[in-house]
Amino acid sequence: MFRLARYVQVQRSMVMDLPEDDFLDGRIPWGEPPDWVGVRTDEGEEFEDGETEEEGLKRQKEEVEKR
């Protein structure tokens, strides 16, 4: 949980320090998101994400279409 919070804080600081023109042009150098290695579920089991990027995009599209 702290990894994600730290990622958000770092990205926010980076955006706040960007020159306005870069921000308005969408030139935002996002950092790598945190990995989930060693993260545990609420049940105490190690989190496993076996979903490929393509599978994730498909699942997200289906979830949006359901709404």
N, C-alpha and C positions, 0 to 999 in steps of 0.2 A: 504494500500500500504506500509506503514511504517513497519507493522508487518512482511511482507514478506522480505523486505530489511534487517530488523534486524535479521531475521532467517538466511538469507544468510551470513551476516557478522559473526554471532556467529559460524556457521558451518565452514566457511572458517578459522576462527581463531583456531578452534578446530583441523582441519585437518593440519594446518601449525605447530601446536605444537605436533602432534603425533610422536612417534618414527618411524623412517623410516621402520623398520621391520613390525610394525603393519600396516602401510599404504600399504606396498607391499603385505602383506598377506590378505588385505581386511578387517582387523579388525578395522572398523571405527564405533564408537558409535554415529551414527546420532541422533540428538535430535528430539523431536516431532515437526512436522510442525505446523505453526500457524493455528488457527481455523478461520472461516469466520463469526463468530457471530458479528453482528453489522455492517458488511461491506455493503455498498450500491452500487448499480449498477450506471452506468452513468445517468440513468433516475431518480435516487434518491430513488429507491425502495430497500428494504432490500434484500440482496443476499440470495437465498435459494438453497441449494444443496440437493435435495431429492434423488440423485443417490447413489445406494449402491456401495460397493467396486467392486462387481462382474460386475455390470452394467458399471461401469467406465472402468474396464479392457476390457470388450467386446467392448465398444465404441472406446477405444484407439486402439485396435487391428484392428477394421474395418477402422479407419482413416488411419492407417499405410498401410493396404492392398490397399486402394484407390490410394495411391501414387504409 
